[in-house]
Amino acid sequence: MKNTFSNKENKIKALIVEDEPVLAELNAEFIQRDTNIQIIGIATTLAEAKIMVDKLHPVLILLDNYLPDGKGIELFEYIIKNKLTCYVIFITAATDIDTCSNAIRYGAFDYLIKPVSYQRLKHSLERFDLFLYRQSIQQHLNQRRIDELFNLQTKDFIDVNRHSKGIEEITLQKVKDLFMQTDEAQTVENVVAKTHISKTTARRYLEYCVQTKLLTIEINYGKIGRPERLYRRLGK
């Protein structure tokens, strides 16, 4: 799959399919505030969802199963039948084994049961972000890389409070992945451009990687201007 990040804002375009407008708006507000997802539309019926999928071409669909004119799983079947390139995360009250089994069989990235905690939703969306990022930087895979991609869909939810303060697992893995791809030194600007995180965030995670002995710092004094900090993977 080609790079699916938005060229303008580096945001992943997503469609919410939810028949409760208030809940849909609350979810949209949270998602756009705390993740790398851009909500490009909200559909409240199955018919409306099909039209918006065809017109807006979302990369991700956040899908409820119980809709006024049908079931969300039918939208998944529509996507497969028409060979549309988008992913699905179910956010639904449907707990029956048939719906869950079909979602797995069709290739849903995740399946969240209502009422879903926003921390769990954020974790799922961050894993999806990393899933796309890894695809964008890797053209040829070995078994370990393939296992990593599949594991992003099955990895257990881990409470971020167990990690170092201000350091989140998904963002840290993005930075690590970048340095695992090359032995070349990277500037903060390189990291920002390649991982789509902010400059402030990049500095914090780079310094954390130095503290944990993953990276080492080199100083490039150059000919003019301030010395430049270069980060390089420690060891091979």
ZAZA-605746 format. One record per residue: residue in one letter; chain; z, y, x of N, C-alpha, C in turn. Coordinates in steps of 0.2 Angstrom, whole numbers. Atoms other than C-alpha are relative to their C-alpha. Layout:
N
{node 'A','A',{Z,Y,X},{Z,Y,X},{Z,Y,X}};
...
END
This chain:
236
{node 'M','A',{0,-6,4},{0,0,0},{0,6,4}};
{node 'K','A',{0,-6,-3},{-4,17,6},{7,4,-1}};
{node 'N','A',{-6,-5,1},{10,31,9},{0,3,-7}};
{node 'T','A',{0,-2,7},{16,35,-8},{5,6,-1}};
{node 'F','A',{-4,-6,1},{26,50,-4},{-4,6,-2}};
{node 'S','A',{3,-6,2},{21,67,-11},{-1,4,6}};
{node 'N','A',{1,-4,-6},{12,77,2},{3,7,0}};
{node 'K','A',{-3,-7,0},{19,93,-4},{7,0,1}};
{node 'E','A',{-7,-1,0},{37,90,-7},{4,-7,3}};
{node 'N','A',{-3,6,-2},{40,72,0},{4,-3,-5}};
{node 'K','A',{-4,3,6},{46,67,-17},{-4,-6,-3}};
{node 'I','A',{3,6,4},{43,50,-26},{0,2,-7}};
{node 'K','A',{1,-2,7},{36,54,-43},{2,-6,-4}};
{node 'A','A',{-3,5,5},{45,45,-57},{-1,2,-7}};
{node 'L','A',{1,-1,8},{43,43,-76},{6,-4,-3}};
{node 'I','A',{-6,3,4},{59,40,-87},{-3,-2,-7}};
{node 'V','A',{1,2,6},{56,29,-102},{6,-2,-4}};
{node 'E','A',{-7,0,3},{71,31,-113},{0,3,-7}};
{node 'D','A',{1,-2,7},{72,33,-132},{6,5,-2}};
{node 'E','A',{-6,-4,1},{89,43,-131},{-2,7,4}};
{node 'P','A',{2,-6,-4},{83,61,-126},{6,3,4}};
{node 'V','A',{-5,-3,-4},{100,67,-121},{2,-4,6}};
{node 'L','A',{-1,4,-5},{103,52,-110},{-5,1,6}};
{node 'A','A',{5,-1,-5},{86,54,-102},{0,6,4}};
{node 'E','A',{-1,-6,-3},{89,72,-98},{6,0,5}};
{node 'L','A',{-6,1,-5},{106,68,-90},{-2,-4,6}};
{node 'N','A',{2,4,-5},{98,55,-80},{-5,3,5}};
{node 'A','A',{5,-4,-4},{84,66,-74},{3,5,4}};
{node 'E','A',{-4,-5,-4},{96,80,-69},{4,-3,6}};
{node 'F','A',{-4,3,-5},{107,68,-59},{-5,-2,6}};
{node 'I','A',{4,3,-4},{92,59,-51},{-4,6,5}};
{node 'Q','A',{3,-5,-4},{83,75,-45},{5,4,4}};
{node 'R','A',{-5,-4,-4},{99,83,-39},{2,-4,6}};
{node 'D','A',{-3,4,-5},{105,68,-28},{-4,-5,3}};
{node 'T','A',{4,5,-4},{90,58,-23},{-7,3,2}};
{node 'N','A',{7,-2,-2},{72,59,-16},{-5,-1,-6}};
{node 'I','A',{4,1,6},{65,57,-34},{-2,6,-4}};
{node 'Q','A',{2,-5,5},{55,69,-44},{-2,-3,-6}};
{node 'I','A',{1,2,6},{55,66,-62},{-6,4,-3}};
{node 'I','A',{6,-3,3},{37,70,-69},{-1,0,-7}};
{node 'G','A',{1,1,7},{39,65,-87},{6,-4,-3}};
{node 'I','A',{-4,4,4},{50,58,-100},{-3,-3,-7}};
{node 'A','A',{3,3,6},{43,46,-113},{6,-3,-5}};
{node 'T','A',{-5,2,5},{53,41,-129},{-2,-6,-4}};
{node 'T','A',{2,5,4},{42,28,-136},{-5,-4,5}};
{node 'L','A',{5,5,-4},{31,13,-129},{-7,3,0}};
{node 'A','A',{7,-3,0},{15,22,-135},{0,6,5}};
{node 'E','A',{0,-6,-5},{20,38,-126},{0,-2,7}};
{node 'A','A',{0,2,-6},{24,29,-111},{-6,-3,3}};
{node 'K','A',{7,3,-3},{7,20,-109},{-4,6,1}};
{node 'I','A',{4,-6,-1},{-1,37,-111},{2,4,6}};
{node 'M','A',{-3,-3,-6},{10,45,-98},{-1,-4,7}};
{node 'V','A',{1,4,-6},{8,31,-86},{-8,1,2}};
{node 'D','A',{7,-1,-1},{-11,32,-87},{-2,7,3}};
{node 'K','A',{1,-7,-1},{-11,51,-86},{3,3,7}};
{node 'L','A',{-4,-3,-5},{3,55,-73},{0,-4,6}};
{node 'H','A',{0,4,-6},{2,40,-61},{6,0,3}};
{node 'P','A',{-6,0,-4},{20,38,-57},{0,-5,5}};
{node 'V','A',{-1,6,-5},{25,28,-42},{6,-4,-2}};
{node 'L','A',{-5,3,3},{41,23,-51},{1,1,-7}};
{node 'I','A',{-2,-1,7},{46,20,-69},{7,-3,-1}};
{node 'L','A',{-7,1,2},{64,20,-75},{0,-2,-7}};
{node 'L','A',{3,2,7},{62,9,-90},{6,-3,-4}};
{node 'D','A',{-4,3,5},{73,5,-105},{-4,-5,-4}};
{node 'N','A',{4,6,3},{69,-11,-114},{-1,1,-8}};
{node 'Y','A',{0,-1,7},{73,-6,-132},{-2,7,-2}};
{node 'L','A',{3,-6,2},{61,7,-139},{-2,0,-7}};
{node 'P','A',{1,0,8},{57,12,-157},{-6,-4,-2}};
{node 'D','A',{7,3,2},{39,5,-157},{-1,-7,5}};
{node 'G','A',{1,6,-4},{42,-10,-145},{5,-1,5}};
{node 'K','A',{-5,1,-6},{50,-16,-129},{-3,2,6}};
{node 'G','A',{3,-2,-6},{49,-10,-112},{-3,-5,4}};
{node 'I','A',{4,6,-4},{44,-27,-105},{-7,0,-2}};
{node 'E','A',{7,0,1},{28,-24,-114},{-4,5,4}};
{node 'L','A',{3,-5,-4},{25,-9,-104},{-1,-3,7}};
{node 'F','A',{1,3,-7},{27,-19,-88},{-6,-5,0}};
{node 'E','A',{6,5,1},{14,-32,-95},{-6,5,0}};
{node 'Y','A',{5,-5,0},{3,-17,-98},{-2,2,7}};
{node 'I','A',{1,-2,-7},{5,-11,-80},{-4,-5,4}};
{node 'I','A',{3,5,-4},{1,-28,-73},{-7,-2,-2}};
{node 'K','A',{7,1,3},{-14,-31,-85},{-5,5,3}};
{node 'N','A',{5,-6,-2},{-22,-14,-80},{0,1,8}};
{node 'K','A',{0,-1,-7},{-18,-16,-61},{2,6,2}};
{node 'L','A',{-3,-7,-2},{-8,0,-60},{5,-1,6}};
{node 'T','A',{-4,1,-6},{1,3,-44},{6,4,-1}};
{node 'C','A',{-7,-4,1},{19,8,-49},{5,-6,0}};
{node 'Y','A',{-6,4,0},{36,0,-48},{4,1,-6}};
{node 'V','A',{-4,0,6},{49,-3,-61},{7,-1,2}};
{node 'I','A',{-7,1,0},{68,-1,-62},{2,0,-7}};
{node 'F','A',{-2,0,7},{75,-7,-78},{7,3,0}};
{node 'I','A',{-7,-3,2},{90,4,-85},{1,-2,-7}};
{node 'T','A',{0,2,7},{94,-5,-101},{6,-4,-2}};
{node 'A','A',{-6,4,2},{107,-13,-112},{-2,-7,-2}};
{node 'A','A',{3,7,1},{96,-29,-113},{3,-5,5}};
{node 'T','A',{-3,5,-5},{107,-43,-106},{-2,-7,-2}};
{node 'D','A',{3,7,1},{97,-58,-113},{-4,-3,6}};
{node 'I','A',{3,3,-6},{91,-70,-100},{-8,0,0}};
{node 'D','A',{7,-1,0},{73,-69,-106},{-3,6,2}};
{node 'T','A',{2,-6,-3},{71,-51,-103},{1,1,7}};
{node 'C','A',{-1,0,-7},{79,-52,-86},{-4,-4,4}};
{node 'S','A',{5,5,-4},{69,-67,-81},{-7,3,0}};
{node 'N','A',{7,-3,0},{53,-59,-86},{-1,6,5}};
{node 'A','A',{0,-6,-4},{58,-43,-77},{-1,-2,8}};
{node 'I','A',{0,2,-7},{61,-53,-61},{-7,-3,1}};
{node 'R','A',{7,3,-1},{44,-63,-64},{-5,5,1}};
{node 'Y','A',{5,-6,0},{34,-47,-66},{1,4,6}};
{node 'G','A',{-1,-4,-6},{42,-40,-50},{4,7,0}};
{node 'A','A',{-5,-6,1},{55,-27,-56},{3,1,7}};
{node 'F','A',{-4,-2,-6},{63,-18,-41},{7,-1,-1}};
{node 'D','A',{-7,0,1},{80,-18,-49},{1,-1,-8}};
{node 'Y','A',{-1,1,7},{88,-22,-66},{8,3,-1}};
{node 'L','A',{-6,-3,1},{103,-10,-71},{2,-1,-7}};
{node 'I','A',{-3,1,7},{114,-14,-86},{4,7,-2}};
{node 'K','A',{-4,-6,3},{120,1,-97},{6,-2,-2}};
{node 'P','A',{0,-7,-3},{131,10,-96},{0,-1,8}};
{node 'V','A',{0,1,-8},{126,11,-77},{4,6,3}};
{node 'S','A',{-3,-5,-3},{136,20,-65},{-5,4,5}};
{node 'Y','A',{5,-4,-4},{127,34,-56},{0,-1,7}};
{node 'Q','A',{0,2,-7},{133,28,-39},{-4,-6,1}};
{node 'R','A',{4,6,0},{125,11,-43},{-8,2,0}};
{node 'L','A',{7,-2,1},{109,20,-49},{-3,4,7}};
{node 'K','A',{1,-3,-6},{109,31,-33},{-2,-5,5}};
{node 'H','A',{1,5,-5},{110,16,-22},{-6,-3,-1}};
{node 'S','A',{7,3,2},{95,8,-31},{-5,4,2}};
{node 'L','A',{6,-4,-2},{84,23,-29},{0,2,7}};
{node 'E','A',{0,-1,-7},{89,26,-11},{-3,-6,3}};
{node 'R','A',{3,7,-3},{84,7,-7},{-7,1,-2}};
{node 'F','A',{7,-1,1},{68,11,-16},{-4,5,4}};
{node 'D','A',{3,-5,-4},{65,26,-6},{-1,-3,7}};
{node 'L','A',{1,3,-6},{68,16,10},{-5,-5,0}};
{node 'F','A',{5,5,0},{57,2,4},{-7,3,1}};
{node 'L','A',{7,-3,-1},{42,14,2},{-1,3,7}};
{node 'Y','A',{1,-3,-7},{46,23,19},{-2,-6,5}};
{node 'R','A',{1,5,-5},{46,6,28},{-8,-2,-1}};
{node 'Q','A',{7,2,1},{29,2,20},{-5,5,3}};
{node 'S','A',{4,-5,-3},{22,19,26},{-1,0,7}};
{node 'I','A',{0,0,-7},{26,16,44},{-2,-6,3}};
{node 'Q','A',{1,7,-3},{22,-2,46},{-7,-3,-3}};
{node 'Q','A',{6,3,2},{4,-9,45},{0,-7,1}};
{node 'H','A',{0,7,-1},{7,-26,52},{8,-2,1}};
{node 'L','A',{-7,2,1},{23,-36,49},{1,-7,4}};
{node 'N','A',{-3,7,-2},{33,-50,57},{4,-2,-5}};
{node 'Q','A',{-4,3,5},{44,-61,48},{7,4,-1}};
{node 'R','A',{-7,-4,1},{60,-50,51},{-2,6,-4}};
{node 'R','A',{2,-6,4},{51,-35,44},{-1,-2,-7}};
{node 'I','A',{1,3,7},{45,-45,29},{7,-1,-4}};
{node 'D','A',{-7,1,3},{63,-51,26},{4,6,-2}};
{node 'E','A',{-3,-7,2},{69,-33,27},{-2,3,-6}};
{node 'L','A',{3,-2,6},{57,-28,14},{3,-3,-7}};
{node 'F','A',{-2,4,6},{62,-42,2},{8,1,-1}};
{node 'N','A',{-8,-1,0},{81,-39,6},{2,6,-4}};
{node 'L','A',{-2,-7,3},{80,-21,0},{0,-1,-8}};
{node 'Q','A',{0,1,7},{77,-28,-18},{6,-5,-2}};
{node 'T','A',{-6,4,2},{92,-40,-17},{6,1,3}};
{node 'K','A',{-7,-2,-4},{105,-32,-6},{5,2,-5}};
{node 'D','A',{-6,-1,5},{122,-31,-14},{2,7,1}};
{node 'F','A',{-3,-7,1},{129,-14,-19},{6,1,5}};
{node 'I','A',{-6,-2,-4},{141,-7,-6},{3,7,-1}};
{node 'D','A',{-3,-7,1},{153,7,-9},{0,4,6}};
{node 'V','A',{2,-4,-6},{148,21,2},{7,2,3}};
{node 'N','A',{-6,-2,-2},{167,25,4},{2,-4,6}};
{node 'R','A',{-2,5,-5},{168,10,16},{-4,2,7}};
{node 'H','A',{4,-2,-6},{156,19,28},{3,7,3}};
{node 'S','A',{-3,-7,-3},{160,34,40},{-2,6,-5}};
{node 'K','A',{1,-6,4},{162,50,31},{-6,4,1}};
{node 'G','A',{6,-4,0},{146,59,27},{-6,-4,3}};
{node 'I','A',{6,4,-2},{135,44,33},{-1,-5,-5}};
{node 'E','A',{2,5,5},{126,34,20},{-5,-5,3}};
{node 'E','A',{4,6,-2},{118,17,23},{-7,1,1}};
{node 'I','A',{7,0,1},{101,20,17},{-3,6,5}};
{node 'T','A',{2,-5,-5},{98,37,27},{1,-2,7}};
{node 'L','A',{-1,3,-7},{105,29,43},{-5,-5,1}};
{node 'Q','A',{5,5,-1},{93,15,41},{-7,3,1}};
{node 'K','A',{6,-4,-1},{79,27,40},{-1,2,7}};
{node 'V','A',{0,-3,-6},{84,35,56},{-1,-6,5}};
{node 'K','A',{0,6,-5},{87,18,65},{-7,-3,0}};
{node 'D','A',{6,2,0},{70,12,59},{-5,3,4}};
{node 'L','A',{4,-4,-4},{61,26,67},{0,-1,7}};
{node 'F','A',{-1,1,-7},{68,23,84},{-1,-8,2}};
{node 'M','A',{2,7,-1},{65,4,82},{-7,-1,1}};
{node 'Q','A',{7,0,0},{47,8,81},{-3,2,7}};
{node 'T','A',{3,-2,-6},{45,16,98},{6,1,5}};
{node 'D','A',{-4,-2,-5},{53,19,115},{0,7,2}};
{node 'E','A',{1,-7,-1},{48,37,115},{6,4,-2}};
{node 'A','A',{-6,-5,3},{61,51,114},{-3,4,-6}};
{node 'Q','A',{2,-4,6},{61,61,98},{4,6,0}};
{node 'T','A',{-4,-6,2},{66,78,94},{2,0,-7}};
{node 'V','A',{-2,-1,7},{75,84,78},{-6,1,-4}};
{node 'E','A',{6,-1,4},{59,90,72},{-4,-6,-2}};
{node 'N','A',{4,6,0},{50,74,75},{4,-5,-6}};
{node 'V','A',{-4,4,5},{64,65,65},{-1,2,-7}};
{node 'V','A',{1,-3,7},{63,77,50},{-7,-2,-2}};
{node 'A','A',{7,1,3},{44,75,49},{-1,-7,-2}};
{node 'K','A',{2,7,1},{44,56,50},{4,-3,-5}};
{node 'T','A',{-5,3,5},{59,52,39},{1,4,-7}};
{node 'H','A',{-1,-4,6},{58,66,26},{7,2,-2}};
{node 'I','A',{-7,-2,1},{76,71,28},{0,7,3}};
{node 'S','A',{0,-7,-2},{82,89,31},{2,0,7}};
{node 'K','A',{-1,-1,-7},{85,96,48},{8,-1,1}};
{node 'T','A',{-7,1,0},{104,97,45},{2,-7,0}};
{node 'T','A',{-2,7,1},{105,79,39},{-3,-4,7}};
{node 'A','A',{3,3,-6},{94,74,54},{5,0,6}};
{node 'R','A',{-5,-1,-6},{106,82,67},{6,-4,-1}};
{node 'R','A',{-6,3,1},{121,74,59},{-1,-8,1}};
{node 'Y','A',{1,7,-1},{114,56,59},{-2,-1,7}};
{node 'L','A',{1,1,-7},{107,58,76},{6,0,5}};
{node 'E','A',{-7,0,-4},{124,63,83},{4,-6,-1}};
{node 'Y','A',{-3,7,1},{131,48,74},{-2,-5,4}};
{node 'C','A',{3,5,-4},{119,37,82},{2,0,8}};
{node 'V','A',{-2,-1,-7},{123,44,99},{8,-3,1}};
{node 'Q','A',{-7,2,0},{142,41,95},{1,-7,0}};
{node 'T','A',{-1,7,1},{139,23,90},{-4,-4,5}};
{node 'K','A',{3,3,-5},{129,20,106},{-7,-3,-2}};
{node 'L','A',{7,2,2},{112,17,97},{-5,4,4}};
{node 'L','A',{5,-5,-3},{104,33,105},{3,3,6}};
{node 'T','A',{-3,-4,-6},{106,43,121},{-4,6,-1}};
{node 'I','A',{3,-7,0},{102,61,123},{-2,2,7}};
{node 'E','A',{3,-3,-6},{91,69,136},{-1,7,-1}};
{node 'I','A',{1,-7,1},{89,87,139},{-6,2,4}};
{node 'N','A',{6,-3,-3},{72,95,142},{1,7,1}};
{node 'Y','A',{-1,-7,-1},{74,112,150},{-6,4,-1}};
{node 'G','A',{7,-3,1},{55,116,150},{0,6,5}};
{node 'K','A',{1,-6,-4},{49,132,157},{3,6,-3}};
{node 'I','A',{-2,-6,3},{54,145,144},{4,-2,-6}};
{node 'G','A',{-3,1,6},{66,146,129},{6,-4,1}};
{node 'R','A',{-6,4,0},{82,136,125},{-2,-8,2}};
{node 'P','A',{1,7,-2},{84,118,132},{-1,-4,-7}};
{node 'E','A',{1,4,6},{78,105,120},{3,-7,0}};
{node 'R','A',{-3,7,0},{88,89,115},{-5,-5,-2}};
{node 'L','A',{4,6,2},{78,73,115},{4,-6,-1}};
{node 'Y','A',{-4,6,2},{85,57,107},{-5,-6,2}};
{node 'R','A',{3,6,-2},{80,40,114},{4,-6,-2}};
{node 'R','A',{-4,7,1},{85,22,109},{3,-2,7}};
{node 'L','A',{-4,2,-6},{98,16,121},{-2,-8,1}};
{node 'G','A',{2,7,-1},{91,-1,128},{-6,-2,-3}};
{node 'K','A',{6,2,3},{77,-11,123},{1,-5,-6}};
END
